[in-house]
Amino acid sequence: MDAQLMRELEELGGEILPNSLRECDEIIIDQPSFSARIALWGGHLVSFVPAGQPDLLFQSANEGAQTRFGRRHFGVPVCWPWFGSNVEDEDLPAHGLARYFRWQLVEVGRFKNGDVKIVIRLASEDHPLIEEMWPYAFELRQVFRLGDGFSINFSAANLTDKPMPISEALHTYFHIGDTQSAEVHGLEGVKYVDKFDDNAISKQSGVVSPCEALDRVYLNAPDVLELHDPVFKRKFVVASEGAQSTVLWNPGEALAKLRTDMEEGDYRQFVCVETANALDNQYEIPAGEMHQLRLTVHAEATSQD
Ligand SMILES: O=P(O)(O)OC[C@H]1O[C@@H](O)[C@H](O)[C@@H](O)[C@@H]1O
């Protein structure tokens, strides 16, 4: 690790700790108003705990298989450059390659208002396996802004001389008290593809509740949604830019039982509200250009709902 970066991280009250998972480091940031963890393996925000509140992101005791393509079920995994299964090659892992490689820490500092800034990077040239999995040259960056809530600015640059086909998601596992009482607001009237109903197309009527046994891709979804959690008495305000789709996912009891990467009862404690471009919302990044996907999450206390 670069000595200058280490010093800057220490000045922020941060540290790098070895993590047993794939023997890859995690960045730990401890501040008076929050603590956060970013895993370099898979390059994702794992945990964000505002002082005095439960983690905004779901944590499982089950870390998943320790193999390269073993899954992890917490935080904000990055699904890129394909969302879901790879239509051209079924042997490739679901949800792309970005969550299966080690990202590099490239910048540590603060924004003008004092928020913590952490920047990590992954490029196609970083690992020969990346180039085997996908025939495009790229550079990805994530700028994490940590303060009153968090934001992730994910950018992808196409370094090839051909258009790059992209479907993607910031696959946020929101930590909730109970799927049965949680509600997603803001998708009323939006069309969705229901993967649990043979990809039937439906239109959302009313709020989404309960948030259990769902696998839906909402197309051309609005930029701001709310997730209400009456158990923890808070609501998440989830805002996005550069994303046309919202995916809601929770495996429900029966599917969760079949998974080897979740503990019993885990599925009641999270719903994924994913900032995405999927199915009809997939797109191309022109040669030499880049695309940005931004996610901002704030948690607000609620009294009665
Ligand atoms: O287990 P994974 O690969 O992380 O995927 C979890 C789920 O992610 C969701 O985004 C998909 O819509 C689901 O179909 C999928 O099952």
The ligand as a Gaussian input file, in Angstrom:
#p B3LYP/6-31G(d) Opt

LIG

0 1
 O      -27.053000     -14.238000      -5.739000
 P      -26.664000     -13.109000      -6.613000
 O      -25.903000     -13.527000      -7.826000
 O      -25.941000     -12.050000      -5.854000
 O      -27.998000     -12.487000      -7.139000
 C      -29.023000     -12.176000      -6.283000
 C      -30.219000     -11.656000      -7.057000
 O      -29.881000     -10.385000      -7.594000
 C      -30.967000      -9.710000      -8.209000
 O      -30.511000      -8.482000      -8.669000
 C      -31.488000     -10.517000      -9.354000
 O      -32.590000      -9.854000      -9.945000
 C      -31.884000     -11.892000      -8.852000
 O      -32.365000     -12.666000      -9.942000
 C      -30.704000     -12.560000      -8.171000
 O      -31.095000     -13.817000      -7.667000

